[in-house]
Structures are given as structure tokens and as C-alpha cells.
Amino acid sequence: MNSFSLGDLAQTFMLQRRGAALKADLGRITEELSTGQVSDVKSVLAGNTSYLSDLESDLQTLAGYRVATVEAGQFADATQSALERVNASVESLSAKYLAMSPHANGPVLDQFTAEAEAELATIVDALNTSSGGRSLFSGRATDQPALQGMETLLAELRAATVGATSTTDLKLAAETWFNDPSGFAALVYNGTDETLAPFRLGGDETVGLNLTANSQALRDVLMHVSIAAISGDISYGLSSDNRQALLQETGQTLFQAQSALTSTRASVGSSQAQIEVVAARNSAEEFSLLSAKSALLQVDPYEAATELEAVQFQLQSLYTITARMSDMSFVNYIR
């Protein structure tokens, strides 16, 4: 009977190779226990990875939609906040003008026009708000503020109403300028007539925020507050009674304008609700897909722990054998 034996160098290489394999198994099992998923996906799926690829593709798509819904939500929230500031200014000015004393004189009327100018500055600032570096009320021209400054607005309006000597003339000239495409829209409004493209929140789900500073409701607010702000100019020659009547009429008009603002805010609120619903649905779908992927690749913790214990025992045994072989000598052998 023939017998074969390994030389010392061959045995050393064999033990090293076996040790490296056990260490690799130990690292793999430890990683699987820590992550809860198998490391060798192909072996678990028997080479059929198409289903897993579909899951990952759907998850990537939903991740993109998640970013879009967050962006849309921030844009809608910022728009709603800006409209609330506009509405607060309109409500405050309307209440003051409607409560005006019938005996208000020049200095008191000057204070009312100064308040109109202050509220106009607030409104212009609100309409020039941006979110994420994009202007809210500029249509597709999101890289610039929706309006020129308040000073420019009032200067252009004064130029358009030169020659008005009565409240009727002043209101008519102002209304003509605000509604003329070559007036307010060309000289003060920086945006575009085209509204911002809708946000895509899902496969067939989009939400649009079709509101600009040149929309009728906001343009009317700017017009009435601007008229009140310039009504005290000496160039118009309006008497105290005429100025008082104009400001009271402005108060009534602004009170009525709140209905249009409320409708506008309700439209934005509807968009906010839609965004929340779609975001919740996408989140639920993403969780479902992640659960399916986890179930497909998850590791049996009991089986992995048993395998880990077996590998640890084998590695410990290998170290013991290696130590004993290293301690062998011819002197010990002939005893």
C-alpha cells in the first residue's frame, strides 16, 4: 500500500490557505449578521436577478419622486406663506381705511398714505420671495425677482398718471396702466406670462402652481394700494375731502379683494394637500418595495449564527494544529 505525505513547506501553505478561507467565511458571515442580508446575491437568487433589478429600478424612481415632492412641498409652502403676508397687509390697510374718521384732515391723511406705502413695500417684498433659489411669482423666469422695487413701481405709476386732476382721472389712468401689457407688465413685472412647469410627483401625478405677480388678483391688490400711496401727491391737487373719499373707497375695494386672495390661497392649499397625499402614497409604496427586497435577501439569523460558531471552531482548531506543528522537533520525536 502506497502512502503519501506532505512536506513541511507544503503543509505550511495548506494551513495558510485553509486559514485564509476560514477568515473570509468569518468576515462574510459577520457582515451578513450585521446587515441582515446575504452577501452573495446571485447564489441566493440562483442567477435570476431580474426581479431584484426591477425592485431596485422602482426604488430609484421613487427616490426621484421623493425629491420632487419635497421640492414641490417647499415651493407650495413658501407660496402660501407669501400670500399670507400679502393678505395680512391688505386686511390691515382695509380695516384702517374703513374705520377712518369722516373728519380726517391733511396730516391724518398723510399718515394713511404713508401706511399705504409701507404696506406696499411689504407686499412687493412678499411677491419677490424665492424658494430654493427660484422666484415664486415670476412664472418661468425663476432666476430673478418677480417685481422691480417699490420705488420703481411708484415712479412708473406717477409717470403714467401725470395730468390727473381728480380721483376719477387718477383711478382710470392707474387702472389703464396696470392692465396695459406695455405698462405694469413691461416696466415693473420681471417674470413671464408662462407659468412654472408642473412638478411631477409620480407616474401620472403632477401638481402645478400657476400663479404669478401679474395675475389678476395680485395685480389688483398692487394697483389699489399704489393708488392710495400716491394719492397725497401735490401734483394731483386733490382736496382733503377727495383724498378721504378715495382712501375709503380703496378700503372697500381692498376688502372685496380679499375674496380673490382667499380663493387664490385656497388653490395653493389644494396643491399642498395633493402633494401631501402623493408623498404619503409614494412613501408607502417605497416601504413595500423595501420590505420585498429585504425578504428576498434577508439572512436566517439562527442559521448564520450556527455557521459562524462552526467557522470559529474550525479556525480555533486550525490555530491549535498550527501551533503544535510549529512546536515539533526531532528531539521530541525520538523520546
Secondary structure as the mmCIF struct_conf table of DSSP 4:
data_model
#
loop_
_struct_conf.conf_type_id
_struct_conf.id
_struct_conf.beg_label_comp_id
_struct_conf.beg_label_asym_id
_struct_conf.beg_label_seq_id
_struct_conf.end_label_comp_id
_struct_conf.end_label_asym_id
_struct_conf.end_label_seq_id
HELX_RH_AL_P HELX_RH_AL_P1 ASP A 8 THR A 35
BEND BEND1 GLY A 36 GLY A 36
STRN STRN1 GLN A 37 GLN A 37
BEND BEND2 SER A 39 SER A 39
HELX_RH_AL_P HELX_RH_AL_P2 VAL A 41 VAL A 44
TURN_TY1_P TURN_TY1_P1 LEU A 45 GLY A 47
HELX_RH_AL_P HELX_RH_AL_P3 SER A 50 LEU A 98
TURN_TY1_P TURN_TY1_P2 ALA A 99 ALA A 99
TURN_TY1_P TURN_TY1_P3 PRO A 102 HIS A 103
HELX_RH_AL_P HELX_RH_AL_P4 GLY A 106 LEU A 127
TURN_TY1_P TURN_TY1_P4 ASN A 128 ASN A 128
STRN STRN2 SER A 130 SER A 131
TURN_TY1_P TURN_TY1_P5 GLY A 132 GLY A 133
STRN STRN3 ARG A 134 SER A 135
BEND BEND3 LEU A 136 SER A 138
TURN_TY1_P TURN_TY1_P6 GLY A 139 ARG A 140
TURN_TY1_P TURN_TY1_P7 THR A 142 ASP A 143
BEND BEND4 GLN A 144 GLN A 144
BEND BEND5 ALA A 146 ALA A 146
STRN STRN4 LEU A 147 LEU A 147
HELX_RH_AL_P HELX_RH_AL_P5 MET A 150 ALA A 160
TURN_TY1_P TURN_TY1_P8 THR A 161 GLY A 163
BEND BEND6 SER A 166 SER A 166
HELX_RH_AL_P HELX_RH_AL_P6 THR A 167 ASN A 179
BEND BEND7 ASP A 180 ASP A 180
TURN_TY1_P TURN_TY1_P9 PRO A 181 GLY A 183
HELX_RH_AL_P HELX_RH_AL_P7 PHE A 184 LEU A 187
TURN_TY1_P TURN_TY1_P10 VAL A 188 VAL A 188
STRN STRN5 TYR A 189 TYR A 189
BEND BEND8 GLY A 191 GLY A 191
BEND BEND9 ASP A 193 GLU A 194
HELX_LH_PP_P HELX_LH_PP_P1 THR A 195 PRO A 198
STRN STRN6 PHE A 199 ARG A 200
BEND BEND10 GLY A 202 ASP A 204
STRN STRN7 THR A 206 VAL A 207
TURN_TY1_P TURN_TY1_P11 ALA A 213 ASN A 214
BEND BEND11 SER A 215 SER A 215
HELX_RH_AL_P HELX_RH_AL_P8 GLN A 216 ILE A 230
TURN_TY1_P TURN_TY1_P12 SER A 231 GLY A 232
HELX_RH_3T_P HELX_RH_3T_P1 ILE A 234 TYR A 236
HELX_RH_AL_P HELX_RH_AL_P9 SER A 240 LEU A 297
STRN STRN8 GLN A 298 GLN A 298
HELX_RH_AL_P HELX_RH_AL_P10 PRO A 301 SER A 326
TURN_TY1_P TURN_TY1_P13 ASP A 327 ASP A 327
HELX_RH_AL_P HELX_RH_AL_P11 PHE A 330 ILE A 334
#
